[in-house]
């Protein structure tokens, strides 16, 4: 599989051509990014899903911003993810404001737990994707350790990015 974010510098130049080239390379699964208001890469979710099926790629996962998980559009995003055949909806990044203190990080984990509960209603698994900064300390505690202690494993999984773990 391929995380489509890898192609962020070129995909918008020719979305369908780029995706077809990915399929031609032998990829059969993809993780999306950039969902916004029922669209992916300028296409409706249905159009995107139909095109991906036509070229033989399943979209098993998608990255969704944390801001979306706290808005009314989160239910729609989960519904759209389900319609695409995604099994996982994942928050891929946190701005510093979400972990500027342990109190803020606790609120962030509460937000992630709530988003996971909503995702479960759609039969989806909700996750968080790490980078290296989660291995830094916030008020003397390693952020990842703190988060793993706060996140409900029944609602939130960890999409571990091994590159960032090694780098961190």
C-alpha positions as CSV (number, residue, x, y, z in Angstrom):
1,X,0.0,0.0,0.0
2,X,0.9,3.6,-0.4
3,X,0.2,6.7,1.7
4,X,-0.9,9.2,-0.9
5,X,0.6,12.0,1.0
6,X,3.9,10.7,-0.3
7,X,2.8,12.1,-3.7
8,X,1.7,15.5,-2.3
9,X,4.1,17.4,-4.5
10,X,2.8,15.9,-7.8
11,X,-0.7,14.4,-7.3
12,X,-2.6,17.6,-7.9
13,X,-0.9,18.1,-11.3
14,X,-2.8,15.1,-12.7
15,X,-4.8,13.3,-10.0
16,X,-6.2,10.5,-12.2
17,X,-2.9,10.0,-14.1
18,X,-0.9,9.9,-10.9
19,X,-3.2,7.4,-9.3
20,X,-3.2,5.2,-12.5
21,X,0.6,5.2,-12.4
22,X,0.5,4.1,-8.8
23,X,-1.8,1.2,-9.8
24,X,0.4,0.4,-12.7
25,X,3.4,0.1,-10.3
26,X,1.5,-2.7,-8.5
27,X,0.0,-0.9,-5.6
28,X,-3.4,-2.3,-4.5
29,X,-4.1,-0.3,-1.4
30,X,-3.8,3.4,-0.5
31,X,-4.2,5.7,2.5
32,X,-5.9,9.0,1.6
33,X,-5.3,12.5,2.9
34,X,-6.8,15.9,2.2
35,X,-10.5,15.0,2.8
36,X,-12.5,18.2,2.8
37,X,-16.3,18.7,2.6
38,X,-17.0,15.4,0.9
39,X,-14.2,15.7,-1.6
40,X,-10.8,14.1,-2.1
41,X,-8.3,15.5,-4.6
42,X,-11.1,17.7,-6.1
43,X,-13.4,14.8,-6.7
44,X,-16.5,13.8,-4.8
45,X,-16.0,10.9,-2.5
46,X,-18.2,8.8,-4.8
47,X,-16.2,9.8,-8.0
48,X,-12.9,9.2,-6.2
49,X,-14.0,5.8,-4.9
50,X,-15.4,4.7,-8.3
51,X,-12.1,5.7,-9.9
52,X,-10.0,3.9,-7.4
53,X,-12.1,0.8,-7.9
54,X,-11.7,1.1,-11.6
55,X,-7.9,1.0,-11.3
56,X,-7.8,-1.7,-8.7
57,X,-6.8,0.2,-5.6
58,X,-8.6,-0.1,-2.3
59,X,-8.6,2.9,0.1
60,X,-8.2,1.1,3.4
61,X,-7.3,4.2,5.5
62,X,-7.4,7.9,5.5
63,X,-5.8,10.8,7.3
64,X,-8.1,13.4,8.8
65,X,-7.2,16.6,10.6
66,X,-7.9,16.8,14.4
67,X,-9.9,20.0,13.8
68,X,-12.4,17.9,11.8
69,X,-12.9,15.5,14.7
70,X,-14.3,18.2,16.8
71,X,-16.7,19.6,14.2
72,X,-20.1,18.6,13.0
73,X,-18.5,17.3,9.8
74,X,-16.8,14.4,11.7
75,X,-19.9,12.2,11.3
76,X,-20.0,12.9,7.5
77,X,-16.3,12.2,7.2
78,X,-16.7,8.9,8.9
79,X,-19.7,8.1,6.7
80,X,-17.7,9.0,3.6
81,X,-14.7,6.9,4.8
82,X,-17.0,4.0,5.3
83,X,-18.4,4.4,1.8
84,X,-14.9,4.3,0.4
85,X,-14.2,1.0,2.1
86,X,-11.8,2.5,4.6
87,X,-11.3,0.6,7.8
88,X,-9.2,3.2,9.6
89,X,-9.6,7.0,10.1
90,X,-6.4,8.5,11.4
91,X,-5.3,11.9,12.8
92,X,-1.8,12.4,11.3
93,X,-0.5,15.5,13.0
94,X,-0.8,17.8,16.0
95,X,0.1,21.4,16.1
96,X,2.1,22.4,19.1
97,X,-1.0,24.1,20.7
98,X,-2.4,20.6,21.3
99,X,0.5,19.5,23.4
100,X,1.8,22.8,24.8
101,X,1.2,21.5,28.4
102,X,0.1,18.2,30.0
103,X,-3.4,19.8,30.5
104,X,-3.6,20.6,26.8
105,X,-2.4,17.1,25.9
106,X,-5.0,15.6,28.2
107,X,-7.7,17.6,26.4
108,X,-6.3,16.4,23.1
109,X,-6.4,12.8,24.2
110,X,-10.0,13.3,25.4
111,X,-10.8,14.7,21.9
112,X,-9.2,11.7,20.3
113,X,-11.1,9.3,22.5
114,X,-14.4,11.0,21.6
115,X,-13.6,10.9,17.9
116,X,-12.8,7.2,18.3
117,X,-16.2,6.6,19.8
118,X,-17.9,8.3,16.8
119,X,-15.8,6.3,14.3
120,X,-16.8,3.1,16.1
121,X,-20.5,3.8,15.3
122,X,-19.5,3.6,11.6
123,X,-17.6,0.4,12.1
124,X,-14.3,2.2,11.7
125,X,-11.1,2.1,13.8
126,X,-9.8,5.5,14.8
127,X,-6.1,6.1,15.1
128,X,-3.3,8.5,15.7
129,X,-0.2,8.7,13.5
130,X,3.0,9.7,15.3
131,X,6.1,11.7,14.3
132,X,9.3,12.2,16.2
133,X,8.0,15.0,18.5
134,X,5.9,12.5,20.5
135,X,9.1,11.2,21.9
136,X,9.9,14.6,23.4
137,X,9.0,15.6,26.9
138,X,6.1,17.7,28.0
139,X,6.5,18.9,31.6
140,X,8.9,16.1,32.2
141,X,6.8,13.3,30.7
142,X,7.5,11.6,27.4
143,X,4.5,12.7,25.2
144,X,3.9,9.3,23.7
145,X,3.9,7.6,27.1
146,X,1.5,10.1,28.4
147,X,-0.8,9.8,25.4
148,X,-0.8,6.0,25.5
149,X,-1.8,6.2,29.1
150,X,-4.7,8.5,28.3
151,X,-6.0,7.0,25.0
152,X,-8.7,4.4,25.3
153,X,-7.4,1.3,23.4
154,X,-11.0,0.3,22.7
155,X,-11.5,3.6,20.7
156,X,-8.1,4.7,19.6
157,X,-5.2,2.8,18.0
158,X,-1.7,4.0,17.3
159,X,-0.6,4.1,13.7
160,X,3.1,3.8,14.4
161,X,5.4,5.3,11.9
162,X,8.7,3.4,12.4
163,X,10.7,6.0,10.5
164,X,9.7,8.7,13.0
165,X,10.3,6.4,16.0
166,X,13.8,5.7,14.8
167,X,14.4,9.3,14.0
168,X,13.0,10.4,17.4
